[in-house]
Amino acid sequence: MPLQARKRIFYLLVIAFLAIGAIVVLYVSGWRIDFAKLKIEKVGAIFVRSFPKEASIRLDSKLVENQSGLFEKGTLINGLFPRSYKLRLSLPNYKDWEENIAVSPALVAEVNAVLVPKNSGTLATSSPKNFWIIGDNTIIQDKNGALIIGKEKISGGEIIEWTKDYAFVLAKKSGTNSHYLIDLQKNSVQNINDLLGKAGLSTSGLAITLNSEDESELIAFGPNKIFSFDTGKNKLTNIYKPGSEIGGKLALSQLLTSWTEFSLGSNTSAIIVFDRFLKKVLGESAALPGKSLDLKWANDKKLITLQDSGELYVYDYRNKNLKRIAAGARKFVISSDGSKLAIIENNALQIFSLDNDRDYRRFNFPEIQSVLDAAWYSDNNHLFIFYPQRITFLNLNDASLDNLIAVVQNYKKAVYDEKNNYFYVLKDDKIE
């Protein structure tokens, strides 16, 4: 073969190699030809997690193989040109889930879809008056006011709170200040007022709370005193003698107890943080305007407090940083992992991240003024929204509220059990 022909073949092969190499590099980098628009664009993807995980997935009406399984936690739909897609998930006996998902070049849009069951089972009938879900235990208050735990019946009352291990419950007899501690494992009952009385403390005018981190500790507090009582050792300790009026609630974390002291002269409240291990007060915060209506620890570092003015503050006691994050709050709910805060206002629902100041969302609901409460779903990316006559389910990524559907209508009480991922409702004289 002549030298000139060999050179031409060589150059053609080099050009072909470079062209194919460029195409491969562009393909690996996410570039594709959009024949509908006759141009080259960089593609993106959608990653779908669903509960239940076996839901059927359709993208723009085309069926997509569900990749969820033992080792895969979701389904990746890749090679998508930048635009909006209609994603739909369905499963027998569940309401369809649908949302418009915007795909951006070289990015993966994450979707967490929770399908709501169409039907429910019945947990209890016989016209229950109230109920509480505590771990694997269901405590029912019958129509006469008696508490029923399994097959045991004890005198009537209200459940106040319980320990995080679901072993002990603090209850109070209706219309009285008589408290008792229930051991759910032994089905035994202790009269707390008698225990405190034997230790020399009159419970008249005192509120009693249970340390959810330690079932052996009870805390009794009033307008100007706070006591800790060790039920195992029958030991009473005066925690603190404040110089001002104590707010109406205490906040307990794993290591800390906190409350506010109100000064009538200045109409301000100071946050007090007490270290239960060191048994000492760690100092006061800057003054908050007005009285404190509610306060809770999000974790062992940040305390959330709601004032009677509607102002909501986050207090980081380690660096003494006090920050106002809302001005018209009625109620707040902390996610179970302590990372997010839902704030109910008269004109909106706000979602704050306690770890990332840039992660903020705001929702304008229909009839937001009548919203009573909210509860976080287990993935901390959904919320149950409680109205007087209905409960809706919100996906925090659903900015257009396309999937804000009513999951319950005409209920008397509803409880979300995050531990077992069940939602219980008292309606029509039965618990479903």
Salt bridges, closest charged atoms under 4 A:
GLU41 OE2 - LYS39 NZ 3.77
ASP60 OD2 - ARG83 NH2 3.12
ASP96 OD2 - ARG88 NH2 2.55
GLU98 OE2 - LYS86 NZ 3.75
GLU98 OE1 - ARG88 NE 3.94
GLU110 OE1 - ARG49 NH1 3.26
ASP136 OD1 - LYS419 NZ 3.26
ASP142 OD2 - LYS153 NZ 3.60
GLU213 OE2 - LYS164 NZ 2.70
GLU217 OE1 - ARG276 NE 3.68
GLU245 OE2 - LYS291 NZ 3.81
ASP294 OD1 - LYS249 NZ 3.64
ASP294 OD2 - LYS296 NZ 2.69
GLU311 OE2 - ARG324 NH1 2.76
ASP357 OD2 - LYS323 NZ 3.74
ASP359 OD1 - ARG361 NE 3.59
GLU367 OE2 - ARG390 NH2 3.75
ASP379 OD2 - HIS382 ND1 2.74
ASP429 OD1 - LYS412 NZ 3.16
GLU432 OE2 - LYS430 NZ 3.72
